[in-house]
Amino acid sequence: MNTKQFQYVLTLAHEGSFSRAADLLNITQPSLSQYVKKIEKEIGTELFARTNGDVRITDAGRIYIEAGRRILDIEHQMENAINDIAECKTGSLIVGTSPYRSASMMPAIAGKFKQLHPNMYLVIRERTTAELLDGMEQGEFDLAVTLLPVDGKRFSHEKLSEEEIVLAVPAEWERLPAAECSGRRHPAVSTAVLRKYPLVMLTETQYMQQQVDDLLYGGEEQTAPAVVVKSLEAQIEMVRSGVGAAVVPSGVERFCRDGSVVFYSFSDQLLKREPAVIWRKNVRLSKTAQELIDVIKTIEW
């Protein structure tokens, strides 16, 4: 098994589609299909079941990916250890993060890290919160930027900041009656206003939406969404376009400096979430990984 071979299979398993996987891998769909068929022929069984262009990983495929992750993890840890001993500072570090943080924070992090180590590069893999924890445990990443809490028996972590959960409203809407409130980032309104406006929500399986549901609605019936999207970036663009309001983490303001969105804190609840950088408990942290953590801690959150 080589790195490219495993990455092709892993990407296809994650995307569930030859066309989407081929786009991400920057190869043609027929090339990817032929490559996977070649692997399946070599091992003597199918890794994927094909149905009308979509693919579903088989039991054999799961075993292949699990074994591949372990092999590549051992290889990557060996390379990091040798690089540290030789002090040659070449190679790569693999960082898992959400699409939102990849767009808003990783460019600054990658730029600063590149200044420290011109011969190294970062591999950024975008995942959901649940996928980040699973991928971290499986050795897919050297580090992951995710949210606390995490299992202290499995992961070590360094807290990076605190993000206040705030309300984003289209600037074209009538301003809400808000008041200054101690410890809040913006003028504050009651969470009761959420039942008065159409809301742009994330999918129910996403951690951010679950957190919003638990903290703001407490199991009570909530307003039907104006629209449901998959990412914070799409969510804030819907707000910018006037589709509805949204509950988002602070830091999203950096995408709205044109004044198209107005932000409010909540007066009755100070809602927060805690970003952190995590790594596996049982894995030695390389010098360059620790240096990357130091870089991440310097970024404005």
ZIVENMO-V848818 format. One record per backbone hydrogen bond with DSSP energy under -0.5 kcal/mol. NH is the residue of the N-H (numbers start at 0). CO is the residue of the C=O. If there is no record, write none. Layout:
# ZIVENMO-V848818
<<NH | CO> <NH | CO>>
This chain:
# ZIVENMO-V848818
<<5 | 1> <6 | 2> <7 | 3> <8 | 4> <9 | 5> <10 | 6> <11 | 7> <12 | 8> <13 | 9> <14 | 10> <15 | 11> <17 | 52> <20 | 16> <21 | 17> <22 | 18> <23 | 19> <24 | 20> <25 | 21> <25 | 22> <26 | 21> <31 | 27> <32 | 28> <33 | 29> <34 | 30> <35 | 31> <36 | 32> <37 | 33> <38 | 34> <39 | 35> <40 | 36> <41 | 37> <42 | 38> <43 | 39> <44 | 39> <48 | 55> <49 | 47> <50 | 53> <53 | 50> <54 | 15> <55 | 48> <57 | 46> <61 | 57> <62 | 58> <63 | 59> <64 | 60> <65 | 61> <66 | 62> <67 | 63> <68 | 64> <69 | 65> <70 | 66> <71 | 67> <72 | 68> <73 | 69> <74 | 70> <75 | 71> <76 | 72> <77 | 73> <78 | 74> <79 | 75> <80 | 76> <81 | 77> <82 | 78> <83 | 79> <84 | 80> <85 | 81> <86 | 82> <87 | 82> <88 | 82> <90 | 118> <92 | 120> <94 | 92> <94 | 122> <95 | 142> <96 | 124> <101 | 97> <102 | 98> <103 | 99> <104 | 100> <105 | 100> <108 | 104> <109 | 105> <110 | 106> <111 | 107> <112 | 108> <113 | 109> <114 | 110> <115 | 111> <116 | 112> <119 | 116> <120 | 90> <122 | 92> <123 | 121> <124 | 94> <124 | 122> <125 | 123> <126 | 96> <131 | 127> <132 | 128> <133 | 129> <134 | 130> <135 | 131> <136 | 132> <137 | 133> <138 | 135> <139 | 134> <140 | 134> <141 | 93> <142 | 93> <143 | 277> <144 | 95> <145 | 143> <145 | 275> <147 | 273> <151 | 149> <153 | 150> <154 | 150> <155 | 278> <157 | 276> <159 | 274> <160 | 274> <162 | 272> <163 | 161> <164 | 270> <165 | 163> <165 | 247> <166 | 263> <167 | 245> <168 | 261> <170 | 259> <172 | 169> <177 | 175> <178 | 187> <183 | 180> <187 | 178> <188 | 264> <192 | 189> <193 | 190> <194 | 191> <195 | 192> <196 | 192> <198 | 223> <199 | 244> <200 | 198> <200 | 226> <202 | 228> <205 | 202> <209 | 205> <210 | 206> <211 | 207> <212 | 208> <213 | 209> <214 | 210> <215 | 211> <216 | 211> <216 | 212> <217 | 212> <218 | 212> <219 | 216> <225 | 198> <226 | 198> <228 | 200> <234 | 230> <235 | 231> <236 | 232> <237 | 233> <238 | 234> <239 | 235> <240 | 236> <241 | 238> <242 | 237> <244 | 197> <245 | 167> <247 | 165> <247 | 245> <249 | 163> <251 | 248> <253 | 250> <254 | 251> <255 | 252> <258 | 255> <261 | 168> <263 | 166> <264 | 186> <266 | 188> <270 | 268> <272 | 162> <274 | 272> <275 | 145> <276 | 157> <277 | 143> <278 | 155> <280 | 153> <282 | 279> <285 | 283> <289 | 285> <290 | 286> <291 | 287> <292 | 288> <293 | 289> <294 | 290> <295 | 291> <296 | 292> <297 | 293> <297 | 294> <298 | 294> <298 | 295>>
